């Protein structure tokens, strides 16, 4: 009989094949992470330095130099990408750029549900917890392997990131059409409120990376946090609240309520979900 100890979580993770789905029990991690800790994170110095090709290989443009395309063609690409052409053109550039960000994506339930709904839209999950990020990355890898030749799940990816510190490092101005803030950490204690994912400063950063007309989606089962988020977005000049009627009609709201791990947990426990949407307002004209 072998006296070798049972394999640890890391060994269990590496034993699977690329097409085998990861098991969540090997990637469990405490729900709370301090966003002010000095995490060892990799992030670009600016959006132009971001290597999107490794995250979305199916959307990498074939190698070509800027001289291979006419000025008119380059301008057309910029127009098609809402002014973000400099981030998708060039050698080994991208045919599309990320339009949707799921901040604090957890185990990726929203990512996987949105992927099938919008297969031509690039969606990025950002998660601060190491093990949880690895789980989502491994699941995406497995789903891509299982669906080779179909193009499914090529439009989603996940990275480990602290968006409270580095959001503008990843996304250029006016580039995102949707931001999801699903069941963020409520940080109940008053002295911890500064760690909440919504604040006056962060609303300005969300406004910076969002294009006019884009929407921020928020959902929580904590009424105090809901009121906190509504208050901060309502006070910010860059956002206006979406009407209840339009909110209920938005298919992303139903997905947000039912496909996230926290959303399912709240449903099982008979809890209430508080939802609010905020539209990025047009910038006022220069005087």
C-alpha positions in Angstrom: 0.0 0.0 0.0 1.4 3.4 -0.9 2.0 5.9 1.8 1.9 8.8 -0.6 -0.3 11.7 0.5 -3.5 12.4 -1.5 -3.0 14.8 -4.5 -3.5 18.4 -3.7 -5.7 20.8 -5.6 -3.0 21.9 -7.9 -2.2 18.3 -8.9 -5.9 17.6 -9.5 -6.2 20.6 -11.8 -3.3 19.6 -13.9 -4.5 16.0 -14.3 -7.3 16.9 -16.6 -7.2 17.1 -20.4 -7.8 20.3 -22.4 -11.3 19.2 -23.3 -12.3 18.0 -19.8 -14.4 20.5 -17.8 -12.8 21.7 -14.6 -14.3 20.7 -11.3 -15.3 23.7 -9.2 -14.3 21.9 -5.9 -10.7 22.2 -6.9 -10.9 26.0 -7.4 -12.8 27.1 -4.4 -11.5 30.3 -2.8 -12.9 32.6 -0.1 -15.4 35.1 -1.4 -13.7 38.2 -0.2 -10.5 39.8 -1.5 -9.0 43.0 -0.4 -8.7 45.3 -3.5 -6.2 47.5 -1.7 -3.7 44.7 -1.1 -0.5 44.7 -3.1 -1.5 41.8 -5.4 1.0 40.4 -7.8 -0.8 41.4 -11.0 0.1 41.7 -14.6 -1.5 44.6 -16.5 -0.7 46.7 -19.5 0.7 50.2 -19.1 -2.0 51.5 -21.5 -4.8 49.9 -23.7 -2.5 49.9 -26.8 -0.1 47.6 -24.9 -2.7 45.0 -24.2 -2.2 41.6 -26.1 -5.8 40.7 -26.9 -4.7 38.1 -29.4 -3.8 35.5 -26.7 -7.3 35.9 -25.2 -9.3 35.9 -28.4 -7.2 34.0 -31.0 -10.2 33.5 -33.3 -10.5 37.2 -33.8 -6.8 37.9 -34.6 -6.4 39.7 -38.0 -4.0 38.1 -40.4 -0.6 39.8 -40.3 -0.4 42.9 -42.4 1.4 46.2 -42.1 -0.3 49.5 -42.1 0.9 50.1 -45.6 -1.1 47.1 -46.8 -4.3 48.9 -46.3 -5.4 52.3 -47.7 -6.1 55.3 -45.4 -9.8 55.0 -46.4 -9.9 51.3 -45.3 -8.2 52.2 -42.0 -10.7 55.0 -41.4 -13.6 52.6 -42.1 -12.3 50.2 -39.5 -12.1 53.0 -37.0 -15.7 54.0 -37.7 -16.9 50.3 -37.4 -15.2 50.0 -34.1 -16.6 53.3 -32.7 -13.3 55.2 -32.9 -11.2 52.4 -31.4 -9.5 51.6 -34.7 -6.0 52.2 -33.3 -6.5 49.3 -31.0 -7.6 46.8 -33.6 -5.5 47.7 -36.6 -1.9 47.0 -37.3 0.3 43.9 -37.4 -1.5 40.9 -35.9 -4.3 43.2 -34.8 -7.8 42.3 -33.9 -10.9 42.1 -36.2 -13.0 43.2 -33.2 -12.4 44.8 -29.8 -13.8 44.0 -26.4 -17.2 45.6 -26.0 -18.5 44.0 -22.8 -16.8 43.7 -19.4 -18.1 41.5 -16.5 -16.4 43.0 -13.5 -16.0 40.5 -10.7 -17.1 37.7 -13.0 -16.9 35.0 -10.4 -17.2 31.5 -11.8 -18.3 32.9 -15.2 -22.0 32.0 -15.3 -22.8 35.3 -17.0 -19.9 35.0 -19.5 -21.0 31.6 -20.7 -24.6 32.6 -21.0 -23.9 35.8 -22.9 -21.4 34.0 -25.2 -24.2 32.1 -27.0 -26.5 35.2 -27.1 -23.9 37.5 -28.7 -21.3 35.2 -30.5 -19.8 38.1 -32.5 -19.3 40.4 -29.4 -16.1 40.1 -27.4 -16.8 39.8 -23.7 -14.1 39.9 -21.0 -14.5 38.7 -17.4 -12.3 40.3 -14.8 -11.8 38.6 -11.5 -9.4 39.4 -8.7 -9.3 35.9 -7.1 -6.6 33.6 -8.5 -8.2 30.2 -8.2 -11.6 31.5 -9.5 -9.9 33.1 -12.5 -8.1 29.8 -13.3 -11.4 27.9 -13.1 -13.1 30.2 -15.7 -10.0 30.1 -18.0 -9.9 26.3 -17.8 -13.7 26.1 -18.5 -13.4 28.3 -21.5 -10.5 26.2 -22.8 -12.5 23.0 -22.4 -15.6 24.5 -24.1 -13.5 25.7 -27.0 -11.9 22.3 -27.4 -15.3 20.5 -27.3 -16.7 22.9 -29.9 -13.9 23.1 -32.4 -15.0 24.2 -35.8 -18.2 25.8 -34.5 -16.7 29.1 -33.3 -18.6 28.7 -30.0 -17.0 30.3 -26.9 -14.3 32.0 -28.9 -15.8 35.4 -28.0 -15.2 35.2 -24.2 -12.2 35.3 -22.1 -11.2 36.0 -18.5 -8.2 37.6 -16.8 -7.1 38.2 -13.2 -7.3 41.9 -12.6 -8.1 44.6 -10.0 -10.4 46.9 -11.8 -10.6 49.3 -8.9 -7.0 50.2 -9.7 -6.4 49.4 -13.4 -9.6 49.5 -15.4 -8.4 52.3 -17.7 -5.2 50.4 -18.4 -7.2 47.8 -20.3 -9.9 49.8 -22.1 -9.6 52.9 -24.2 -12.1 55.8 -23.8 -15.6 55.2 -25.1 -14.9 51.6 -26.0 -17.4 49.5 -23.9 -21.1 49.1 -24.6 -21.9 47.1 -21.5 -20.5 46.7 -18.0 -21.9 44.2 -15.5 -21.5 44.5 -11.8 -23.2 41.3 -10.5 -23.5 40.6 -6.8 -20.4 42.6 -5.8 -19.0 42.3 -2.3 -21.2 44.4 -0.1 -18.5 45.3 2.5 -21.0 45.7 5.2 -18.9 47.6 7.7 -18.8 51.4 7.3 -15.0 51.4 7.4 -15.0 49.0 4.5 -17.3 51.0 2.2 -14.3 52.5 0.5 -13.7 49.0 -1.0 -17.1 48.8 -2.7 -17.0 48.5 -6.5 -19.1 51.6 -6.9 -18.0 55.1 -5.8 -17.9 58.6 -7.2 -14.3 58.0 -8.5 -15.1 54.6 -10.0 -18.3 55.9 -11.7 -16.0 58.4 -13.5 -13.8 55.6 -14.6 -16.8 53.6 -15.8 -18.0 56.7 -17.7 -14.5 57.1 -19.2 -14.4 53.6 -20.7 -18.0 53.5 -21.8 -19.4 54.8 -25.1 -22.4 57.2 -24.9 -25.5 55.0 -24.9 -23.7 52.1 -23.2 -25.3 50.6 -20.1 -24.0 49.6 -16.7 -25.9 46.7 -15.2 -26.0 46.3 -11.4 -27.6 43.5 -9.4 -27.3 42.6 -5.7 -29.4 40.9 -3.0 -28.3 43.5 -0.4 -30.7 46.4 -0.3 -28.2 48.8 1.4 -25.7 48.1 -1.4 -28.3 48.5 -4.1 -29.3 52.0 -2.7 -25.6 52.8 -2.4 -24.9 52.0 -6.1 -28.1 53.8 -7.2 -27.2 56.9 -5.2 -23.7 57.1 -6.7 -24.7 56.5 -10.3 -27.7 58.9 -10.0 -25.4 61.7 -8.7 -22.9 61.2 -11.5 -23.4 63.5 -14.5 -22.2 60.8 -16.9 -25.1 58.5 -16.2 -28.9 58.4 -16.2 -31.0 55.6 -14.8 -32.8 53.3 -17.3 -36.6 53.2 -16.8 -38.2 50.2 -15.0 -40.0 49.2 -18.2 -36.9 49.2 -20.3 -35.0 47.3 -17.5 -37.6 44.6 -17.4 -37.6 44.2 -21.2 -33.8 43.9 -21.4 -32.8 40.2 -22.0 -29.5 40.7 -20.3 -31.3 41.4 -17.1 -33.0 37.9 -17.1 -29.6 36.3 -17.9 -28.0 38.3 -15.1 -30.7 37.2 -12.6 -30.6 33.5 -13.5 -27.2 32.5 -14.8 -24.7 33.8 -12.2 -23.8 31.5 -9.3 -24.9 34.1 -6.8 -28.1 34.7 -8.6 -29.0 31.0 -8.4 -28.0 30.9 -4.8 -30.3 33.8 -4.0 -33.1 32.0 -5.9 -32.6 28.8 -3.9 -32.8 30.7 -0.6 -35.8 32.7 -1.6 -34.0 36.0 -1.5 -34.8 39.2 -3.3 -32.7 40.6 -6.2 -32.3 44.3 -6.6 -31.6 45.5 -10.2 -30.7 48.9 -11.6 -29.4 49.9 -15.0 -27.6 53.2 -15.9 -27.1 54.6 -19.4 -23.9 56.5 -20.3 -25.1 60.0 -21.2 -23.8 62.0 -24.1 -20.9 64.2 -23.3 -22.0 67.9 -23.1 -20.7 70.1 -26.0 -17.5 72.1 -25.4 -18.3 75.7 -24.7 
